[in-house]
Amino acid sequence: MSSNLSNATNASTATFVTALVFNAAVFGIELGIFTVARPFFPAIYQPRTYIPPKVRRAPELTNHFFLWPWAVFTANYHEIRSKVGMDAYFFVRFLRMMVRILLPIWLISWVILLPITGVRSDGAGHTGLDRFTFGNVPPNDQARYAAHLILAWIFTVWIWWNIRHEMKHFVTTRQRWLIDPENASSAMASTVLITGVPRNYLSETALRNLFSHLPGGVRKVWLNRDLKEMPELYERRQKAASKLESAETTLLNTAVKLRNKKLKAEAKAAKKDSARKSTDTTNNDGRPLTDPSIIDAEQGDISLAEKLVPRNKRPTHRLPLFSWMPFSLPLLGKKVDSIEWARQELAETNEALHEARRTLARDVATTSSLPEPGTNHPDALKPDPGSSQTYPPLNSAFVLFNNQIAAHMAAQVLTHHLPYRMAGKSVGVAPEDVIWSNLNMNPYEARGRTAIGWGVTIGLIVVWAFPVAFVGAVSNIHSLCSTYSWLSWLCSLPSVIVGIISGILPPALLAILNMLLPIVLRLLARFEGVPQRTTVELSLMTRYFLFQVINSFLVVTLSSGIIAALPDLVNNPGSIPSKLAANLPRASNFFLTYIILQGLSGTASGFLQVVPLVLYYVKLFVLGSTPRSIYNIKYTLRSVAWGTLYPSITLLVVITIAYSIISPIINGLSAVTFFLFYEMYKYLFIWQLDGQKTGETGGLFFPKAIQHLFVGLYLQQICLAALFFLAQNENGHPSAVPEGALMIVLIAFTAFFHLIINNSYGPLTHFLPLTLADMTHSTSDPNVAKATKELDDAESYIEPKSTDVEKRTARKRTCPSGSVDSTSGKAKDAPATVEDVEGDRAASAKPGAPGVEREEGERENAIRGVDEDVGPKDFYHPASVEPQPIIWIPRDPLGLGEAEERAIREAGIKVSTKDAVMDNKGHVDISGPPPESED
């Protein structure tokens, strides 16, 4: 049996060598391909040099073919903070911190621990890599464990210092970012999202009066409302606009191809008939065939589209069998002309949304004052069921303060005297980060959903443990085949095959398993009712890390270590403690190959970006049919999902710290791995990637990653304490009890330090302190009273005079979105709602048009809908304010694009052919952004 174990140990070394050679080869090949391909694919390898605004663009990586590693190495990672964002900056900073932590740990542990465990320790019976693990200390020389104890204390104190240093830097940098004028002047920096608002505060005036006690008072309140059918109408309009763009482009493409086919046929016929030499270039009157005026007068009202494309060649699609179906089925459902259907759908949804917004404006006007004192159940969290409003308020609102410090005070103050009322508050919420469907979640329901979500999460972790345990067992296949006779055939396979099965296959299987779970965990976080997408990512980070530590680390460690000890455990159950102490450290062999996989193949793949490279051209060829789709493919930067990226990195941190004393070989491999990760992500964020699309947290993922670092410390110290207590000398007596006791003391000190860090820096991670109030943004408005009166929603209930219309029209906001207008008392580009009069619309309306009342006596029709022409502003639901997307189609050689543009505009639909062209082969290209981007 001992000979079998020796063979298994030697085989584990062969597995490590196989994994190292294989991943090193992959590393070299991929970096070689990247070096060659990089200059030829700037859209993949350095899109940040031309896509972002000029102030955020990166310089060229390098003009020298082979000097790109030096350019990446010398690049300043601080540029990421201003050009990409705080989240990306602190992620790269975290990797840099790990390099600084691991470098001295690597050198010291290799100089001290490798000789301690590997020299004159043949009595332990370990060979190969296992000679350098904790379990290789011989029973007759247990005093060597003192070195492990001392280094455990030294390394822990070193990690403590780095944690404190980085948390201090994080708090200072985040506070500077919060008060930076570029960020602080935005509307969202002074806005608080409040959930769980009781019924008697569901009015703009009530909330404004409630928070008027804070410095500077309230500038604007947005009540979130139950919009009922409006979001569905909005989605229908968006889909119809997309369908119309696609169908129109397809029509143009078909016309060009049919014309080319006809020209080829005429050219072929011309060769046979010399009398018609110029048929392929001119008409009888000398005009080019591609002239837009190809329709002759005698053809009457036949459109150019009907002339160029037969009816049966026009784009069509099938409608779903039932209205509730999200998609249609092949060969089933009504077949319709896509262009005609989309134009009609746009007209219907535009009209329906316009009327709904007028009704919404009326409801907003009626809730702009405090409710009557006799309101039943004033502290209820649900809207009054007896309300006559079509779109009643939900139990949440956005409150914009005049002073930034007031917003941070509001987010921390105890607001209501009853449980869960107005308890959920978030400051600095970006409108595009909001999950609108979760804004009416009852606080009690949200807590029930949270319990269910975590129950399902724990259940998934338990269920997922079985396939992960199988992966861990496969990584120790040598012990399996030496223990069980029916698996002995595995040991007879060539060593290279066995090395691939046990060294390469398990990490790959583990990576695949870890790709599937985040999808479910993200849905669970959303199910719990969190109102922001960034909050979903923060929740996912915690859940996914918990899963990673339990299944990808603990289960693999135990399963691999127990499998390694099985031969002796089966024959001698009484030796379980000593055998586990000797064999659990051998589970590190799997993680050595895992670190190698991530550090070599992982980083090389990160540089090469094979999948994005292939997808870019596949999308451009398959999906790049319309100008908008081409723009999105060519000029949209890729982003990252922090909720899964951070746990994948912090798992390596936990593995490294946990095994830093037990198997010190991992320290060198991890130091190199994190250095390569640091250089790779520095390159990616400076030259390739953008921050998260949905919102910027200001680095809030970083303190969570620091908490994960503590998990690694606890696991290391608990494992070392257990191994010390399990250690036995040659007489079978415990030999390292004092070391185990001192490790318990170290655990207590670590917990105390953890508590101090959380108590001292925790309150500073989210909000601004009063000591920085003088540096925060505030609005000094000489006309505050006038602005406040103008913002009162009740004021817009009556039609303004023509002079007021002219004044307000002249004061139309044209400043960049997000900044605060100190003269109008409102966030610049804020949505014009009932208080923003549609004067220009009323002035230009035709008599008898819907919604236009010519008589001042009819007060009800004087209610104006939300101004949808200026786009979604600040904190209104997009369905209530966003204008119809401008249909973007290309110009073509036949002039059909301009003809379709006129037809679409005559149907009352906004359309443009600017900066989009289709060539003679039907290929679309663009020379500018979508038309609405320039508005």
Secondary structure, 3 states (H helix, E strand, C coil): CHHHHHHHHHHHHHHHHHHHHHHHHHHHHHHHHHHHHHHHCHHHHCHHHCCCCHHHCCCCCCCCCCCHHHHHHHCCCCHHHHHCCHHHHHHHHHHHHHHHHHHHHHHHHHHHHHHHHHCCCHHHCCCHHHHHCHHHCCHHHHHHHHHHHHHHHHHHHHHHHHHHHHHHHHHHHHHHHHHCHHHHCEHHHHEEEEECCCHHHCCHHHHHHHHHHCCCCEEEEEEEECCCCHHHHHHHHHHHHHHHHHHHHHHHHHHHHHHHHHHHHHHHHHHHCCCCCCCCCECCCCCECCCHHHCCHHHCCCCHHHHHCCHHHCCEEECCCCCCCCCCCCCCCCEEEHHHHHHHHHHHHHHHHHHHHHHHHHHHHHCCCCCCCCCCCCCCCCCCCCCCCCCCEEEEEEEEECEHHHHHHHHHCCCCCCCCCCCEEEECCCHHHECHHHCCCCHHHHHHHHHHHHHHHHHHHHHHHHHHHHHHHHHCHHHHHHHCHHHHHHHCCCHHHHHHHHHCHHHHHHHHHHHHHHHHHHHHHHHCCCCEHHHHHHHHHHHHHHHHHHHHHHHHHHHHHHHHHHHHHHHCHHHHHHHHHHHHHHHHHHHHHHHHHHHHHHHHHHHHCHHHHHHHHHHHHHCCCCHHHHHHHHHCCCCCCHHHHHHHHHHHHHHHHHHCCCCCHHHHHHHHHHHHHHHHHHHHHHHCCCCCCCCCCCCCHHHHHHHHHHHHHHHHHHHHHHHHHHCECCCCCECCHHHHHHHHHHHHHHHHHHHHHHHHHHHHCCCCCHHHHHHCCECCCCCHHHHHHHHCHHHHHCCCCHHHHHHHHHCCCCCCCCEEECCCCEECCCCCCCCCCCHHHHHHCCCCCCCCCCCCCCCHHHCCCCCHHHCCCCCCCHHHHCCCCCEECCECCCCHHHHHHHHHHHCCCCEECCCEEECCCCCEEECCCCHHHHC
